Amino acid sequence: MPTSVPALLAPSAGAPFERGTIECRDLGSHDVLIDIAYAGICHSDIHQARQEWGQAIFPMVPGHEIAGVVAAVGEKVTAHAVGDRVGIGCFVDSCRECENCLAGEEQFCTRGMVATYNGRQYSGEATYGGYSTQIVADENYVLCIPENLALAVAAPLLCAGITTYSPLKHWGAGPGQKVAVVGMGGLGHVAVKIARAMGAEVTVLSQSLSKQEDGLRFGAEHYYATKNEATFHQLRGSFDLILNTVSADLDVDALLGLLRVNGSLVYVGLPEDAQAFSVFSLVRGRRSLAGSNIGGIRETQEMLDFCAQHGIGAEIELIGADDVTEAYDRVVASDVRYRFVIDTATIPA
């Protein structure tokens, strides 16, 4: 019989969170039952709970930055054991048959990956995320969290970490490369840490210098304010890679002008509006404008191991269940340094 577990539910678009219960499916032979310890708040949770990305499924239990401990395993599970420290990211299934899945790029599954929440299993059942006390998932979509990585700071890595690690790796961030990170928020601060650990020379481009001290502490060598017009003249033609982590409308041409020949501007932030640019900004320097999603399961595990090796965790503010609705407003107002994480032990009434 499915088990009812305590959860935080968004009953409708933009409504305050309420305590309630969700049904966890029966433990299948290849399933893992996880006692969730922490769940990060991602800006995409806010977009979906407020139905800003199209029609959503309500009641909704957001959360795809999940860290916890294995409580039970199905009879055929080999990848995990009771007591293991594990995590779940943005998806919990994929077709496993298309060329992208077979290549370890399940995030680009041609049938469509099964989102951890606000999605549907291939059977049609709705999915519910990490703002709850337990979750059941297939062992192949559950990640191992290394022992030297605290669960609370590891949780945001399941989205923010892989969202930044994947493009930094793909576009060759490393020794001899100059990388700029646009924005010093939930994504940006992790990007700075990872890019520095990869060996790149890192610059932060932020609206103001208010977070400069933090940026330098996280590993950036340079920090500039984009509100200062002189920044774009001073840094013209400077970077091999610019990773844009913000969701606001930006001057794309101005950013492209900061690239060296053959440089790339890569979007991981998701602005709501269409972004305009001139093709001349590309052809004058054989530049590229690109986007990146999360990573596949194999790459996400690689990211966790890399972060553990280099002592990288998210900078977090731990909150209780009663604080989540307010935390959403604070994220939108950029009033967090740098990721809210819910202590799920506070969810049961």
Residue frames relative to the residue before (quaternion, step in Angstrom):
aa qw qx qy qz dx dy dz
M 1.0000 0.0000 0.0000 0.0000 0.00 0.00 0.00
P 0.5183 -0.6237 0.4734 0.3439 3.63 -0.98 0.75
T 0.3445 -0.7508 0.5375 0.1695 3.55 -1.11 0.75
S 0.3447 -0.7158 0.5664 0.2193 3.57 -0.97 0.84
V 0.0298 -0.7990 0.6005 -0.0099 3.57 -0.87 0.99
P 0.5564 -0.6114 0.4388 0.3523 3.60 -1.07 0.66
A 0.0520 0.7944 -0.6004 0.0762 3.55 -1.08 0.80
L 0.3927 -0.6410 0.5913 0.2919 3.52 -1.40 0.21
L 0.0992 -0.8241 0.5576 0.0090 3.56 -0.68 1.12
A 0.2657 -0.6790 0.6551 0.1982 3.51 -1.20 0.69
P 0.3043 -0.8110 0.4654 0.1817 3.63 -0.26 1.21
S 0.7830 -0.0353 0.0428 0.6195 3.56 1.20 -0.60
A 0.7260 -0.4502 0.2863 0.4339 3.57 -1.27 0.29
G 0.8600 0.1113 -0.1062 0.4865 3.56 -0.76 1.10
A 0.5043 0.6614 -0.4279 0.3538 3.59 1.23 -0.05
P 0.5869 -0.5596 0.4361 0.3902 3.61 -1.15 0.50
F 0.5476 -0.6155 0.4497 0.3449 3.56 -1.15 0.58
E 0.1469 -0.7662 0.6223 0.0635 3.50 -1.22 0.72
R 0.4610 -0.6353 0.5315 0.3184 3.55 -1.17 0.54
G 0.1637 0.7673 -0.6065 0.1292 3.52 -1.07 0.80
T 0.4411 -0.6614 0.5144 0.3215 3.56 -1.18 -0.52
I 0.1586 -0.7382 0.6436 0.1247 3.51 -1.35 0.42
E 0.4520 -0.6765 0.5112 0.2769 3.53 -1.25 0.36
C 0.2224 -0.7336 0.6281 0.1337 3.56 -0.86 1.01
R 0.4757 -0.6845 0.4662 0.2963 3.57 -0.86 0.91
D 0.6511 -0.4866 0.4027 0.4208 3.54 -1.29 0.31
L 0.5178 -0.6375 0.4787 0.3105 3.55 -1.12 0.68
G 0.2376 -0.7821 0.5648 0.1130 3.56 -0.54 1.21
S 0.7200 -0.4710 0.2922 0.4176 3.55 -1.27 0.24
H 0.7594 0.3119 -0.1849 0.5402 3.61 1.13 -0.58
D 0.5085 0.6719 -0.4016 0.3588 3.59 1.25 0.30
V 0.2287 -0.7307 0.6287 0.1358 3.49 -1.37 0.46
L 0.2285 -0.7363 0.6208 0.1422 3.58 -0.99 0.88
I 0.1113 -0.8137 0.5704 0.0135 3.56 -0.70 1.13
D 0.2938 -0.6815 0.6407 0.1968 3.52 -1.07 0.86
I 0.2733 -0.7856 0.5341 0.1513 3.57 -0.40 1.22
A 0.2258 -0.7761 0.5778 0.1132 3.55 -0.92 0.98
Y 0.8084 0.0179 0.0535 0.5860 3.56 0.96 -0.95
A 0.0583 -0.7691 0.6355 0.0333 3.53 -1.21 0.67
G 0.3297 -0.7534 0.5381 0.1847 3.57 -0.73 1.07
I 0.3514 -0.6942 0.5835 0.2329 3.54 -1.27 0.51
C 0.1357 -0.7871 0.6013 0.0219 3.53 -0.59 1.24
H 0.5823 -0.5861 0.4137 0.3825 3.60 -1.07 0.63
S 0.6062 0.5544 -0.3670 0.4364 3.59 1.10 -0.54
D 0.5393 0.5841 -0.4083 0.4486 3.61 1.19 -0.40
I 0.6681 0.5090 -0.2938 0.4564 3.55 0.96 -0.94
H 0.6359 0.5301 -0.3301 0.4535 3.57 0.91 -0.90
Q 0.7233 0.4448 -0.2601 0.4597 3.58 0.86 -0.94
A 0.6614 0.4964 -0.3182 0.4635 3.60 0.95 -0.79
R 0.7108 0.3916 -0.2489 0.5286 3.59 1.19 -0.48
Q 0.4141 -0.7546 0.4227 0.2835 3.57 1.35 0.27
E 0.3057 0.7682 -0.4947 0.2677 3.55 0.93 0.99
W 0.7038 0.4114 -0.2598 0.5176 3.58 1.27 -0.14
G 0.7425 -0.3526 0.2177 0.5263 3.58 1.07 0.62
Q 0.7791 -0.3622 0.2398 0.4520 3.53 -1.35 0.06
A 0.1225 -0.8046 0.5804 0.0276 3.57 -0.86 1.00
I 0.4720 -0.6626 0.5125 0.2748 3.54 -1.33 0.33
F 0.0014 -0.8007 0.5977 -0.0403 3.58 -0.68 1.13
P 0.4798 -0.1815 -0.8582 0.0170 1.48 -2.14 1.31
M 0.2749 -0.7709 0.5621 0.1188 3.55 -1.12 0.80
V 0.1189 -0.7307 0.6662 0.0905 3.52 -1.18 0.75
P 0.2168 -0.8126 0.5262 0.1258 3.61 -0.15 1.23
G 0.4899 0.6948 -0.4710 0.2353 3.52 -1.36 -0.21
H 0.1861 0.7675 -0.5976 0.1386 3.56 -0.48 1.23
E 0.5703 0.4689 -0.4231 0.5252 3.52 1.12 0.82
I 0.1296 0.8525 -0.4718 0.1839 3.51 0.49 1.34
A 0.0321 0.7811 -0.6223 0.0398 3.56 -0.91 0.97
G 0.2307 0.7796 -0.5551 0.1759 3.55 -0.92 0.89
V 0.5267 -0.6133 0.5014 0.3083 3.52 -1.30 -0.45
V 0.4999 -0.6591 0.4739 0.3019 3.57 -0.98 0.85
A 0.2120 -0.7980 0.5580 0.0834 3.56 -0.80 1.09
A 0.7885 -0.0641 0.0661 0.6081 3.60 1.12 -0.64
V 0.1546 -0.7823 0.5971 0.0869 3.56 -1.20 0.53
G 0.5410 -0.6077 0.4790 0.3295 3.53 -1.23 0.55
E 0.6920 -0.5412 0.3042 0.3684 3.53 -1.21 0.53
K 0.7461 0.3820 -0.2243 0.4971 3.62 1.13 -0.50
V 0.4185 0.7151 -0.4661 0.3102 3.61 1.25 0.14
T 0.0763 -0.8061 0.5865 0.0180 3.56 -0.91 0.97
A 0.6413 0.5766 -0.3222 0.3906 3.60 1.16 -0.53
H 0.8045 0.1675 -0.0551 0.5671 3.59 1.12 -0.58
A 0.1702 -0.7725 0.6050 0.0906 3.54 -1.27 0.53
V 0.6550 -0.4954 0.3840 0.4219 3.55 -1.24 0.43
G 0.7630 0.3294 -0.2703 0.4861 3.56 -0.88 1.02
D 0.5170 0.6425 -0.4210 0.3778 3.60 1.22 -0.26
R 0.3910 -0.6793 0.5723 0.2412 3.55 -1.20 0.68
V 0.0520 0.8397 -0.5270 0.1206 3.57 -0.49 1.21
G 0.1654 -0.7778 0.5962 0.1106 3.52 -1.34 0.20
I 0.1897 -0.7331 0.6381 0.1394 3.52 -1.36 0.30
G 0.2626 -0.7772 0.5577 0.1267 3.53 -1.00 0.91
C 0.8648 -0.2354 0.1454 0.4191 3.53 -1.15 -0.73
F 0.7996 0.1653 -0.1214 0.5644 3.60 1.17 -0.21
V 0.2792 -0.7879 0.5386 0.1057 3.53 -1.20 0.68
D 0.7901 0.0667 -0.0845 0.6034 3.58 1.25 0.17
S 0.0010 0.7494 -0.6611 -0.0375 3.52 -1.38 0.25
C 0.7035 -0.5002 0.2837 0.4176 3.58 -1.19 0.26
R 0.2755 -0.8080 0.4716 0.2210 3.59 1.22 -0.60
E 0.6945 0.4810 -0.2630 0.4660 3.58 1.27 0.06
C 0.6250 0.5559 -0.3554 0.4171 3.61 1.06 -0.62
E 0.6828 -0.5048 0.3239 0.4171 3.59 -1.22 0.36
N 0.6441 0.5204 -0.3393 0.4463 3.60 1.05 -0.63
C 0.6430 0.5007 -0.3235 0.4808 3.58 0.95 -0.79
L 0.6752 0.4981 -0.2987 0.4549 3.58 0.91 -0.88
A 0.6722 0.4749 -0.2826 0.4927 3.57 1.22 -0.50
G 0.5408 -0.6299 0.3980 0.3903 3.59 1.27 0.00
E 0.5706 0.5589 -0.3824 0.4646 3.57 1.24 0.44
E 0.0077 0.8638 -0.5034 0.0219 3.55 0.84 1.04
Q 0.5686 0.6092 -0.3878 0.3939 3.58 1.14 -0.49
F 0.7175 0.3811 -0.2313 0.5352 3.57 1.27 -0.39
C 0.1651 0.8189 -0.5294 0.1478 3.59 1.19 0.52
T 0.4403 -0.7284 0.4581 0.2563 3.58 -0.73 1.04
R 0.6342 0.4892 -0.3381 0.4941 3.59 1.17 -0.42
G 0.5286 -0.5983 0.4158 0.4356 3.55 1.21 -0.56
M 0.3807 -0.7147 0.5337 0.2439 3.57 -0.68 1.07
V 0.4435 -0.6569 0.5373 0.2882 3.56 -1.25 0.46
A 0.3430 -0.7662 0.5078 0.1935 3.57 -0.41 1.23
T 0.5976 -0.6001 0.4025 0.3475 3.55 -1.09 0.76
Y 0.7804 -0.0158 -0.0032 0.6251 3.59 1.15 -0.61
N 0.7891 0.2560 -0.2356 0.5062 3.56 -1.31 0.38
G 0.6061 0.4883 -0.3759 0.5028 3.52 1.04 0.87
R 0.3501 -0.7138 0.5521 0.2512 3.53 -1.28 -0.22
Q 0.4961 -0.6069 0.5352 0.3149 3.49 -1.13 0.74
Y 0.6350 -0.5248 0.3835 0.4175 3.59 -1.16 0.35
S 0.6060 0.5460 -0.3467 0.4632 3.58 1.26 -0.36
G 0.5816 -0.5972 0.3632 0.4162 3.58 1.28 -0.28
E 0.5422 0.6276 -0.4043 0.3857 3.59 1.24 -0.23
A 0.5069 -0.6526 0.4748 0.3028 3.57 -1.04 0.82
T 0.3206 -0.7293 0.5703 0.2002 3.56 -1.20 0.60
Y 0.1561 -0.7744 0.6105 0.0563 3.53 -1.17 0.77
G 0.3884 -0.7998 0.4340 0.1453 3.52 -0.92 1.03
G 0.8416 -0.3500 0.2058 0.3562 3.46 -1.40 -0.42
Y 0.5337 0.5833 -0.4446 0.4210 3.62 1.19 -0.02
S 0.5625 0.5458 -0.3837 0.4884 3.53 0.80 1.08
T 0.5742 -0.6316 0.4040 0.3289 3.57 -1.22 0.16
Q 0.7973 0.0986 -0.0671 0.5917 3.59 1.20 -0.35
I 0.0240 -0.7703 0.6363 0.0354 3.53 -1.30 0.41
V 0.2375 -0.7389 0.6131 0.1472 3.56 -1.18 0.67
A 0.0984 0.7969 -0.5879 0.0984 3.58 -0.85 0.98
D 0.5983 -0.5503 0.4458 0.3748 3.53 -1.26 0.46
E 0.5823 -0.6330 0.3910 0.3276 3.58 -0.92 0.93
N 0.6498 0.5543 -0.3182 0.4114 3.59 1.07 -0.68
Y 0.7236 0.3883 -0.2240 0.5248 3.58 1.29 -0.27
V 0.5507 0.5619 -0.3867 0.4812 3.54 1.30 0.48
L 0.2689 -0.7916 0.5359 0.1178 3.58 -0.79 1.06
C 0.4079 -0.6782 0.5524 0.2618 3.56 -1.24 0.52
I 0.2108 -0.7636 0.5981 0.1210 3.58 -0.86 0.96
P 0.4411 -0.7240 0.4590 0.2656 3.60 -0.53 1.13
E 0.6416 -0.5866 0.3533 0.3456 3.55 -1.13 0.76
N 0.7312 0.4380 -0.2555 0.4564 3.60 0.99 -0.75
L 0.6035 0.5064 -0.3648 0.4963 3.57 1.26 0.34
A 0.3771 -0.7471 0.4976 0.2282 3.60 -0.42 1.20
L 0.5673 -0.6429 0.3914 0.3341 3.57 -0.90 0.91
A 0.6575 0.5359 -0.3311 0.4135 3.61 0.89 -0.87
V 0.7335 0.3928 -0.2397 0.5002 3.61 0.92 -0.84
A 0.5963 0.5601 -0.3602 0.4484 3.58 1.25 -0.26
A 0.5523 0.6561 -0.3963 0.3279 3.59 1.05 -0.75
P 0.7123 0.4481 -0.2987 0.4501 3.67 0.71 -0.90
L 0.5525 0.6124 -0.4040 0.3957 3.59 1.16 -0.36
L 0.5846 0.6081 -0.3703 0.3890 3.60 1.17 -0.54
C 0.7462 0.2153 -0.2043 0.5959 3.59 1.28 -0.15
A 0.7268 0.4300 -0.2599 0.4684 3.59 0.55 -1.15
G 0.6561 0.5301 -0.3129 0.4365 3.57 0.99 -0.80
I 0.7376 0.4037 -0.2446 0.4828 3.57 0.73 -1.01
T 0.5914 0.5760 -0.3709 0.4254 3.60 1.10 -0.59
T 0.7340 0.3769 -0.2276 0.5171 3.60 1.08 -0.64
Y 0.6165 0.5574 -0.3486 0.4334 3.61 1.01 -0.73
S 0.6639 0.5491 -0.3191 0.3949 3.59 0.84 -0.99
P 0.7255 0.3966 -0.2802 0.4877 3.66 0.73 -0.85
L 0.6013 0.5477 -0.3782 0.4422 3.61 1.02 -0.62
K 0.6668 0.4760 -0.2972 0.4904 3.57 1.00 -0.78
H 0.6758 0.5212 -0.3039 0.4234 3.58 0.83 -1.00
W 0.7633 0.3471 -0.1919 0.5099 3.60 0.96 -0.86
G 0.6120 -0.6679 0.3090 0.2896 3.54 1.17 0.63
A 0.2072 0.7724 -0.5713 0.1847 3.60 0.97 0.70
G 0.3586 0.7195 -0.5274 0.2750 3.56 -0.80 1.01
P 0.7857 -0.2999 0.2181 0.4951 3.58 -1.24 -0.23
G 0.7955 0.2698 -0.2240 0.4941 3.56 -0.94 0.94
Q 0.6513 0.4944 -0.3118 0.4839 3.59 1.28 -0.13
K 0.2491 -0.7466 0.5994 0.1459 3.54 -1.06 0.83
V 0.0679 -0.8157 0.5729 -0.0427 3.53 -0.56 1.28
A 0.1336 -0.7609 0.6294 0.0839 3.56 -1.00 0.88
V 0.1794 -0.7526 0.6258 0.0984 3.54 -1.06 0.85
V 0.2293 -0.7684 0.5858 0.1178 3.56 -0.70 1.12
G 0.7992 0.2230 -0.2013 0.5206 3.56 -0.59 1.18
M 0.1325 -0.7920 0.5938 0.0510 3.56 -1.01 0.85
G 0.3443 0.7400 -0.4984 0.2922 3.53 0.82 1.06
G 0.8404 -0.1735 0.1388 0.4944 3.54 -1.16 -0.69
L 0.7020 0.4051 -0.2500 0.5297 3.57 1.05 -0.76
G 0.6920 0.5429 -0.2921 0.3756 3.53 0.76 -1.10
H 0.6772 0.4961 -0.3254 0.4352 3.59 0.85 -0.84
V 0.6327 0.4995 -0.3318 0.4900 3.59 1.12 -0.62
A 0.6175 0.5529 -0.3398 0.4445 3.60 1.03 -0.77
V 0.6287 0.5316 -0.3346 0.4585 3.58 0.97 -0.83
K 0.6745 0.5019 -0.2995 0.4510 3.58 0.84 -0.95
I 0.6950 0.4777 -0.2836 0.4565 3.57 0.86 -0.96
A 0.6562 0.5135 -0.3212 0.4501 3.60 0.87 -0.92
R 0.6483 0.5058 -0.3215 0.4695 3.59 0.98 -0.80
A 0.6622 0.5035 -0.3107 0.4599 3.59 0.95 -0.85
M 0.6300 0.5206 -0.3276 0.4741 3.59 1.17 -0.52
G 0.5801 -0.6249 0.3528 0.3855 3.58 1.25 -0.22
A 0.4836 0.6721 -0.4383 0.3497 3.59 1.25 0.08
E 0.4431 -0.6097 0.5727 0.3224 3.53 -1.36 0.31
V 0.1476 -0.8526 0.5010 0.0137 3.56 -0.39 1.28
T 0.0784 -0.7597 0.6452 0.0202 3.51 -1.08 0.95
V 0.2467 -0.7420 0.6022 0.1612 3.58 -1.03 0.77
L 0.1171 -0.7476 0.6506 0.0637 3.54 -1.05 0.90
S 0.0897 0.8028 -0.5737 0.1357 3.55 -0.32 1.31
Q 0.6684 -0.5104 0.3439 0.4177 3.58 -1.18 0.45
S 0.7996 0.0545 0.0098 0.5979 3.55 0.96 -0.89
L 0.5658 -0.5929 0.4530 0.3510 3.55 -1.34 -0.05
S 0.3350 0.7953 -0.4639 0.1999 3.60 1.27 0.22
K 0.7571 0.3271 -0.1942 0.5310 3.61 1.13 -0.56
Q 0.2767 0.8089 -0.4882 0.1754 3.58 1.24 0.31
E 0.6476 0.5325 -0.3299 0.4339 3.57 0.87 -0.91
D 0.6538 0.5006 -0.3053 0.4783 3.56 0.99 -0.85
G 0.6546 0.5387 -0.3190 0.4237 3.58 0.86 -0.95
L 0.6715 0.4793 -0.2912 0.4842 3.56 0.94 -0.86
R 0.6381 0.5236 -0.3248 0.4618 3.57 1.06 -0.73
F 0.6753 0.4932 -0.2943 0.4628 3.59 1.06 -0.70
G 0.7097 -0.4778 0.2604 0.4474 3.60 1.21 -0.17
A 0.4833 0.6421 -0.4613 0.3759 3.62 1.22 -0.04
E 0.3405 -0.7276 0.5588 0.2060 3.56 -1.11 0.72
H 0.7852 0.1608 -0.0736 0.5935 3.57 1.20 -0.53
Y 0.0674 -0.7878 0.6122 0.0018 3.57 -1.17 0.64
Y 0.0081 0.8168 -0.5735 0.0618 3.57 -0.67 1.13
A 0.3892 -0.6977 0.5547 0.2326 3.54 -1.22 0.63
T 0.3635 -0.7524 0.5091 0.2063 3.58 -0.72 1.05
K 0.5526 0.5919 -0.4053 0.4242 3.60 1.22 -0.25
N 0.6264 0.5041 -0.3229 0.4992 3.54 1.27 -0.38
E 0.3872 -0.7562 0.4753 0.2287 3.60 -0.38 1.20
A 0.5855 0.5969 -0.3727 0.4026 3.60 1.10 -0.58
T 0.5295 0.6456 -0.4015 0.3764 3.58 1.18 -0.53
F 0.7152 0.4655 -0.2686 0.4468 3.58 0.85 -0.96
H 0.6259 0.4904 -0.3469 0.4974 3.58 1.16 -0.39
Q 0.6726 0.5256 -0.2931 0.4306 3.55 0.91 -0.93
L 0.7837 0.3520 -0.1626 0.4852 3.58 0.98 -0.88
R 0.3252 0.7748 -0.4967 0.2175 3.60 1.20 0.11
G 0.8493 0.1191 -0.1171 0.5007 3.55 -0.92 1.01
S 0.4491 0.7528 -0.3961 0.2733 3.60 1.18 0.47
F 0.8143 0.3687 -0.1360 0.4272 3.59 0.90 -0.89
D 0.4334 -0.6627 0.5511 0.2632 3.51 -1.26 0.62
L 0.7996 0.0478 0.0239 0.5982 3.55 1.08 -0.77
I 0.0637 -0.7504 0.6565 0.0442 3.54 -1.05 0.86
L 0.1473 -0.7784 0.6077 0.0563 3.56 -0.77 1.10
N 0.1711 -0.8008 0.5698 0.0696 3.57 -0.51 1.22
T 0.1141 -0.8402 0.5299 0.0186 3.56 -0.42 1.25
V 0.6096 0.5887 -0.3528 0.3966 3.61 1.20 -0.12
S 0.4161 -0.7214 0.5102 0.2148 3.54 -1.25 0.53
A 0.5204 0.6451 -0.4075 0.3835 3.58 1.26 0.20
D 0.5761 -0.5467 0.4652 0.3908 3.56 -1.30 0.27
L 0.0662 -0.8084 0.5848 -0.0075 3.57 -0.86 1.01
D 0.5281 -0.5754 0.5071 0.3645 3.54 -1.35 0.22
V 0.2657 -0.8121 0.5017 0.1348 3.55 0.01 1.35
D 0.6434 0.5298 -0.3317 0.4420 3.59 0.93 -0.84
A 0.6406 0.5227 -0.3297 0.4558 3.58 0.98 -0.79
L 0.6639 0.4909 -0.3063 0.4737 3.58 0.97 -0.81
L 0.6367 0.5241 -0.3342 0.4564 3.58 0.96 -0.82
G 0.6310 0.5568 -0.3265 0.4304 3.57 1.09 -0.67
L 0.6248 0.5453 -0.3349 0.4472 3.58 1.24 -0.30
L 0.5847 0.6089 -0.3557 0.4010 3.57 1.30 -0.21
R 0.4730 -0.6111 0.5574 0.3036 3.50 -1.28 0.55
V 0.6627 -0.4145 0.4002 0.4785 3.55 -1.29 -0.04
N 0.8219 0.1696 -0.1917 0.5089 3.57 -0.97 1.01
G 0.4486 0.7024 -0.4528 0.3166 3.59 1.21 0.21
S 0.2698 -0.7662 0.5672 0.1356 3.55 -1.28 0.41
L 0.1925 -0.7198 0.6566 0.1173 3.51 -1.15 0.83
V 0.0589 -0.8302 0.5534 -0.0314 3.57 -0.49 1.22
Y 0.2760 -0.7640 0.5692 0.1266 3.54 -0.85 1.07
V 0.0217 0.7430 -0.6685 -0.0243 3.52 -1.10 0.85
G 0.5772 0.5138 -0.3691 0.5163 3.58 1.29 -0.26
L 0.2717 -0.7948 0.5319 0.1079 3.56 -1.07 0.74
P 0.1830 -0.7904 0.5771 0.0937 3.62 -0.07 1.23
E 0.5155 -0.6522 0.4615 0.3098 3.57 -1.08 0.69
D 0.7381 0.4005 -0.2195 0.4966 3.59 1.07 -0.72
A 0.5949 -0.5380 0.4515 0.3909 3.55 -1.28 0.39
Q 0.3072 -0.7566 0.5549 0.1589 3.55 -1.05 0.83
A 0.2414 -0.7889 0.5531 0.1158 3.59 -0.85 1.00
F 0.1048 0.7728 -0.6234 0.0559 3.55 -1.17 0.65
S 0.4536 -0.6608 0.5253 0.2858 3.54 -1.31 0.34
V 0.5039 -0.6532 0.4738 0.3080 3.56 -0.93 0.88
F 0.5567 0.6070 -0.3950 0.4070 3.59 1.13 -0.52
S 0.6090 0.5653 -0.3541 0.4291 3.60 1.11 -0.63
L 0.6650 0.4776 -0.2928 0.4939 3.56 1.21 -0.48
V 0.7485 0.4524 -0.2540 0.4130 3.55 0.64 -1.12
R 0.5939 0.5930 -0.3736 0.3950 3.61 1.10 -0.50
G 0.8099 0.1752 -0.1079 0.5493 3.58 1.14 -0.39
R 0.4394 -0.6921 0.4499 0.3543 3.58 1.25 0.38
R 0.2722 0.7854 -0.4979 0.2472 3.52 0.97 0.98
S 0.2913 -0.7472 0.5744 0.1638 3.54 -1.28 0.40
L 0.1643 -0.7345 0.6508 0.1001 3.51 -1.19 0.75
A 0.0703 0.8342 -0.5311 0.1308 3.57 -0.45 1.19
G 0.2438 -0.7362 0.6063 0.1758 3.51 -1.39 0.05
S 0.1399 -0.7816 0.6029 0.0778 3.54 -1.23 0.43
N 0.3290 -0.7204 0.5771 0.1995 3.53 -1.13 0.71
I 0.7166 -0.3265 0.3038 0.5362 3.58 -1.06 -0.68
G 0.4975 -0.6139 0.4801 0.3809 3.60 -1.05 -0.67
G 0.6022 -0.5413 0.4344 0.3946 3.53 -1.32 0.09
I 0.7273 -0.4245 0.3034 0.4459 3.55 -1.30 0.09
R 0.6603 0.5131 -0.3183 0.4465 3.60 0.86 -0.90
E 0.6964 0.4608 -0.2783 0.4746 3.58 0.89 -0.91
T 0.6128 0.5419 -0.3524 0.4546 3.60 1.06 -0.64
Q 0.6424 0.4947 -0.3250 0.4868 3.58 1.01 -0.74
E 0.6138 0.5453 -0.3329 0.4638 3.57 1.05 -0.80
M 0.6483 0.5236 -0.3081 0.4589 3.57 1.00 -0.87
L 0.6562 0.5087 -0.3151 0.4596 3.59 0.91 -0.88
D 0.6587 0.4993 -0.3053 0.4729 3.56 0.97 -0.85
F 0.6299 0.5301 -0.3220 0.4675 3.59 1.04 -0.80
C 0.6731 0.4931 -0.2987 0.4632 3.57 0.88 -0.91
A 0.6384 0.5115 -0.3296 0.4714 3.58 1.00 -0.76
Q 0.6458 0.5348 -0.3138 0.4456 3.58 0.96 -0.86
H 0.7793 0.3350 -0.1594 0.5050 3.58 1.01 -0.86
G 0.5022 -0.6901 0.4085 0.3235 3.58 1.24 0.23
I 0.4104 0.7202 -0.4566 0.3232 3.56 1.08 0.73
G 0.1234 0.7468 -0.6474 0.0893 3.53 -0.89 1.03
A 0.5856 -0.5542 0.4366 0.3992 3.56 -1.23 0.24
E 0.4091 -0.6363 0.5834 0.2957 3.53 -1.28 0.46
I 0.0459 -0.8644 0.4984 -0.0470 3.57 -0.40 1.20
E 0.2042 -0.6855 0.6745 0.1827 3.48 -1.46 0.28
L 0.2588 -0.7955 0.5332 0.1262 3.57 -0.41 1.24
I 0.0287 -0.8143 0.5785 -0.0371 3.56 -0.80 1.05
G 0.4523 -0.6650 0.5230 0.2823 3.52 -1.33 0.27
A 0.7324 -0.4426 0.2990 0.4222 3.54 -1.33 0.21
D 0.6568 0.5328 -0.3164 0.4298 3.58 1.02 -0.74
D 0.6817 0.5138 -0.2732 0.4435 3.58 1.22 -0.40
V 0.4779 0.7291 -0.4182 0.2553 3.59 1.23 -0.28
T 0.6470 0.5171 -0.3417 0.4441 3.61 0.85 -0.85
E 0.6670 0.4796 -0.2949 0.4879 3.58 0.94 -0.85
A 0.6185 0.5609 -0.3436 0.4299 3.58 1.02 -0.77
Y 0.5972 0.5586 -0.3655 0.4447 3.60 1.06 -0.70
D 0.6705 0.4864 -0.3010 0.4726 3.58 0.89 -0.91
R 0.6552 0.5167 -0.3153 0.4519 3.56 1.00 -0.76
V 0.6116 0.5341 -0.3530 0.4647 3.61 1.04 -0.68
V 0.6584 0.5084 -0.3080 0.4617 3.57 0.90 -0.94
A 0.7064 0.4367 -0.2470 0.4993 3.59 1.10 -0.72
S 0.4286 -0.7135 0.4413 0.3355 3.61 1.34 0.10
D 0.4456 0.6884 -0.4460 0.3588 3.56 1.12 0.72
V 0.5928 0.5031 -0.4175 0.4702 3.56 0.61 1.17
R 0.0566 -0.7693 0.6352 0.0374 3.55 -1.09 0.75
Y 0.6016 -0.5722 -0.5572 -0.0153 1.46 -0.28 2.45
R 0.7691 0.1951 -0.1252 0.5957 3.57 1.27 -0.15
F 0.3320 -0.7071 0.5853 0.2172 3.56 -0.92 0.91
V 0.0497 -0.7659 0.6407 0.0193 3.55 -1.08 0.82
I 0.3220 -0.7577 0.5436 0.1634 3.55 -0.86 1.06
D 0.3145 -0.6853 0.6268 0.1962 3.53 -1.02 0.91
T 0.2826 -0.8238 0.4655 0.1574 3.58 -0.14 1.27
A 0.5034 0.6327 -0.4369 0.3942 3.60 1.25 -0.14
T 0.6471 0.5233 -0.3141 0.4569 3.60 1.23 -0.33
I 0.5131 0.6792 -0.4097 0.3280 3.61 1.24 -0.11
P 0.6545 0.4995 -0.3607 0.4381 3.66 0.76 -0.78
A 0.5080 -0.6674 0.4509 0.3052 3.58 -0.94 0.88
